[in-house]
Amino acid sequence: MGTVRTQGIGNRESGIGNSAQPVASSLDSHLPAYGGRPPIPDSLSCRQQFPILATKVRGEVPLVYLDNAATTQKPQVVIDATSRYYARENANIHRGVHWLSERATEAYDGVREQARKFLGAEHAHEVIFTHGTTEGINLVASSFGEAFVKPGDEIVVTEMEHHSNLVPWQLMASRRRAKIRAVPVTDRGELDLDALGALLGPKTRLLAVTQLSNVLGTVNPIADIIALAHDRGVAVLVDGAQSAPRMPVDVRELGCDFFVCSSHKMYGPMGVGVLYGRGSLLDQMPPYEGGGDMIDTVGLECSSYAPLPAKFEAGTPNVAGAIGFGAALGWIEDIGRATIAAHEKALVEYAVQRLSALEGVSVVGAPAERAGVVSFVMDGVHPHDIGTILDEYGIAIRGGHHCAQPLMARLGVVATARASFGAYSTSEEVDALVDGLHAVRRVFPL
Ligand SMILES: Cc1ncc(COP(=O)(O)O)c(C=O)c1O
């Protein structure tokens, strides 16, 4: 059992929930006996820029937000950019000749250029705005499938993928009469690279793989994986939902063919994301959806399509979301992706160290490289109960299958508890989590 005292935490008998005391406020009084805290660089003293982080949960206890893999909170600059757009710039883009429409169009296309630079893409037309990672993957699965996948072909996925990087391929495979093959995950929670090598064969058309596991925090050696796939003539889609907010990403350096990410996991608004696609492939792929903006000319029976990127952006896009996303990209760049990566690495290592020291708590997986996310299980306690009790203390974690049921099956669990960090997370919040777990244990004794 860890030696941490758990001041300020009641138990079920003493009326947990009615009299829950702030965990985060009295942390200095019960620092761990070992290790200490990771240094938190000054540049990351950014909490005051996030109004929501000052929230008291149910008006009682400070919010300890450790659910950043689900969505991150938004800094004031993002909130301001979005509301400024609606207050002063709102107009539909591309179709207007009036001043407001031109301004909105300019701002929207400006974010495309910003996203191009952020991802290291060569051309702005290779950056397609989507509703998020899920839509980006569905777009590629559907359109790449139609262009390049024949009956009997294979798509390779991995056992650690989010459902969003599995189901679209399954839908496409059943339409195209293709097969899905899956790279196994090792006991450490890493991809079995030998098995990957063996799976990539002459029938493989595409490998769909995450850069960072949303369950285990595993950072996959994505550049090596892409190089291996390209050696076999296989295209690669990288699911960057968790990596884009946590580490520098350069799609040209990686050499991937597709990269997808979501604004809402990158300190930006919900409902917007980006698909990077290699221009030479996107050019050969048919439109995903039909409607305004993706057309060149339209007749009653057939139409011709606009060039990239408009070909893949049918209908009125989420302009306000894109503009907020631009503010979020600027915010991330100001702090620095390498700085955020180092900060989250220190935090996750500290969390692993503290969680591992608790009796009856097991950290799930032991990957060589882990970023920003840690899953754990507690003997005799369902992760939903962990989450519910922690919530009494204002601590927001996630318990469940994390949209990764095949990985749960591989790990032999139905669910895990998951803490995930952001640029504003602190080691005090890790301490609060550990204190909260002592409270959970009092409700469910070993
Ligand atoms: C690895 C991964 N891929 C895809 C997604 C889906 O992202 P979105 O819901 O933003 O489309 C998530 C969301 O948690 C994720 O973690």
PDBQT file of the ligand as one rigid body, heavy atoms in Angstrom, charges set to zero:
ROOT
HETATM    1  C1  LIG A 501      -7.599   7.044 -31.162  1.00  0.00    +0.000 C 
HETATM    2  C2  LIG A 501      -8.938   7.647 -31.479  1.00  0.00    +0.000 A 
HETATM    3  N1  LIG A 501      -9.394   7.572 -32.731  1.00  0.00    +0.000 NA
HETATM    4  C3  LIG A 501     -10.572   8.131 -33.088  1.00  0.00    +0.000 A 
HETATM    5  C4  LIG A 501     -11.353   8.775 -32.175  1.00  0.00    +0.000 A 
HETATM    6  C5  LIG A 501     -12.649   9.380 -32.617  1.00  0.00    +0.000 C 
HETATM    7  O1  LIG A 501     -12.549  10.781 -32.533  1.00  0.00    +0.000 OA
HETATM    8  P1  LIG A 501     -13.820  11.710 -32.799  1.00  0.00    +0.000 P 
HETATM    9  O2  LIG A 501     -14.896  11.220 -31.888  1.00  0.00    +0.000 OA
HETATM   10  O3  LIG A 501     -13.335  13.062 -32.464  1.00  0.00    +0.000 OA
HETATM   11  O4  LIG A 501     -14.203  11.551 -34.221  1.00  0.00    +0.000 OA
HETATM   12  C6  LIG A 501     -10.931   8.848 -30.850  1.00  0.00    +0.000 A 
HETATM   13  C7  LIG A 501     -11.775   9.490 -29.824  1.00  0.00    +0.000 C 
HETATM   14  O5  LIG A 501     -11.612   9.270 -28.642  1.00  0.00    +0.000 OA
HETATM   15  C8  LIG A 501      -9.682   8.284 -30.496  1.00  0.00    +0.000 A 
HETATM   16  O6  LIG A 501      -9.214   8.348 -29.247  1.00  0.00    +0.000 OA
ENDROOT
TORSDOF 0
